Amino acid sequence: MSGTLLSAYEGIVCDLDGVVYRGPSAVPHAVDALGAARAGGTRIVYATNNASRTPGDVAGHLAELGLDLDVADVVTSSQAGAVHLASVLDTGSPVLAVGGEGVGVALEAAGLRPVRTADVADLGRPVAAVLQGLGKDVTWRDLAEAAFAIQGGAAWVATNADLTLPEARGLAPGNGALVGVVREAVDVDPLVVGKPETPLYELAADVLHTPVDRVLAVGDRLDTDLQGAVSIGMDGLFVLTGVSRLRDVALADERCRPRYVVLDLRALHQPYAEPVVDRSGDGARAVVGDARATLTSGRLDVEIGTDPTGAARALVAAAWSVLDAGGDLDVDAQAWARAEADILAAHDAGGPR
Ligand SMILES: [Mg+2]
């Protein structure tokens, strides 16, 4: 279909948690929208910062949710780390694998030799590098061994630097927190390969065989998915089904602003209605269809009309207009939360988007 948001792209690099699934369940409309994209000839690579699972495990999970894909359509930050190390080390070099099963599997697939903490003593020589990714069974001994290896001159690659990991019971320490523990003991910083750094997106673009300007990066987190997209030069699509909220997008600086704002992935198959923005005094007003948003002196007003997605876009566009003119967005967080809740309620009620 021409004229849809997706028609400008040949490939998608799609985040997982908060985009395709949340915990055990699928995000509404995501599986159908991605399935239709693939059926229409768009190539899709699923890229996750989560280093603990193998691409096979991830692909199995996605297939259970109803997606049609191959294992090669999944790239993880462990793979990005292993591919980088394979480019700078001799084939078969021993690498300390800190983290879940995905870390060791990625090293092996890249032609390196994963070594676990318990096997370092038997190796008879120092490891050439440390690849550190998330693993829920990582212990003090693993972190200490990593620190010793790094002090001995081993290269240090971290799969990602996410400080937190959303879990059902709250936020847990993410890989970045455990990397920080090792950092306390050594004098160097790791090379980070996951989003928002570019190697994981570079790997995804390689798998897609598509120039980055024809790839759409889809994600739910500004500080990883969208910042990574800006860094590498891909257009970013923000979907409001995961971690970052509408207020985060509205207040975002240019380093992590998405090209598109949507409420769910059905929008891939719709034309993208651009907001029309009017500056007025120290405020701004934006219109999309019959939805409008006005930001003036500490006030936020939104009229959803029949277009909740348009209302979200209008809010963001008005906010960026104020910020870019050097203005202040002195709107309290509760007003943003109310606006978002109203928009999502109208969206869930099933009105036209
Ligand atoms: Mg995510």
Boltz pocket constraint, residues with backbone or C-beta under 6 A from the ligand:
constraints:
  - pocket:
      binder: B
      contacts: [[A, 15], [A, 16], [A, 17], [A, 18], [A, 19], [A, 219], [A, 220], [A, 221], [A, 242]]
      max_distance: 6.0
